């Protein structure tokens, strides 16, 4: 499912409890990582729940980056799906150009996530942007 489709689906749901259910349902579509990926090196720092993320970097001058991630919390798994839809499979420059505030505004999450969850999402976005910066520097 792509980011625009998720945003369209969220916009059809007026009640925030229903939106949370939808986000949790998205989390059920998340493929688990290989067992070896659940390690300290892949943990995203700054998340209250445990989140693990791996990064595959293409070898183009502006490399395409594919992220894979998982969490131990149901709602966070859904948020991971949102982030993967927004950032994964894009070039490093496209990832760096995405405004995190726009992500929060378009999803409507900015006023509906706890500060702790918002910080966790921001940490995941920062990790993706850091990986994109490193990929460009290495290209």
N, C-alpha and C positions, 0 to 999 in steps of 0.2 A: 504494500500500500504506500502511495507517495504522500508527501507532506500536504499538498493541496487538497487531496481527497480527505485526509484526516481533518483538516481545517474546515472543509465543507461539512463533514459529518458533525463536527463539534458545533458548528453554527446552527444546525438544525435542532439542537438540544438546548432548551431554555433553562431547565433545572440543573443546578450545579451538582446535586447528588447523582443525577443521571449521567452527567458529563464524567464524573469520577468513575462511575460504573463502566462507561465506555472506555475510558483510559485504562482501567484495570483489565477489561476484555482485550484491549490491544496488547497488553503485557502477556496474555496467554498465547499470543502468536509468536513470541520471541523464541528463537532457537537457542537452546543452551550452548554454551561454549564448550570446547573440548576440555576434559578434566584437568589437563595440565595448565590451562589458562586461568584457573581459579587460584592464583598465587599472589603473593604480596607485590610483586613487580607490576602486576596489571591492575591493582586496586586504584580507584580514583580517590584522591585525597579530598577532603572537604564534604563528603557525603555522610549523613547520619546513618543511612543504611549502607550495607556493603554493595559496592558496584565494581565490577571488573570490566576492563575494556582492552581490546586488542586492536592493532592498527596494521593494515596492509597498505603499502605504498607502491604505486606504480613507478615505472622507470621513465616516464615522459618528462620533458623539461618543466612542465607544470603538472606534477604527478596527480593522478587520480588516487584518492584515498578512500579506502573502505574500512569502516569501523564495525566491530562486533562487540556486543556488551551484554551483560546480564546483571541481575541484582537479586538479593535475597528478600526483597519486599515487593508485594503485589503492585501497589501504586507506582513504585519507582520503575518496575519493569515496563509499565505503560509509558511512563515519561521517557524511558530509554528508547522505546519504539518511536516516539515523537522525534527525539533528537536524531536517531539514525535516519529517519525519513527526511529530516531537514539537512543533515550534513554528510551522510555516508554516500559514497559514489560520486562525489563532486571533486573538482580539482582543488589543489591547495589554495589557489587564489580565490576560487569561489567560496571556499570555507572561510577564509580570512575576511571576505567581503560581507558575510552574513552578520547583520547587527543583532546581537542577543536580545536587546530591548524589543526589537521587532518581533522576534520569536515569541516572547512572553505576551506581547500585545495581541498578536494574531491568534494565539491559542486562547487568550483570555485568562491565562494562568496567573498573570502578574498580581491580581487582587484576590486570588483564590487558593494560593499555596501558602502553607505556613512559611515563616522566614527560614526555618531549617531546610525545608524541601526546596525553596527558592535558591538557597545557597548551594545545595547539592546539584541542582540543575545547572547553575552558573559554573560550578566546578567541573561538571562534565563538558560543558561548552568550552571552557578554558582549556581543558585537556585536549579537546579536538583541535582547537586553534593552535595550541602549542605544537601538536604533532604536525599540523599543516605547515607551520613556520619552519620546523626542523626539516621537513621534507623538501621545502623550497631551498633552504640553505644547502642541503646535500645534493640537490639536483644539478 
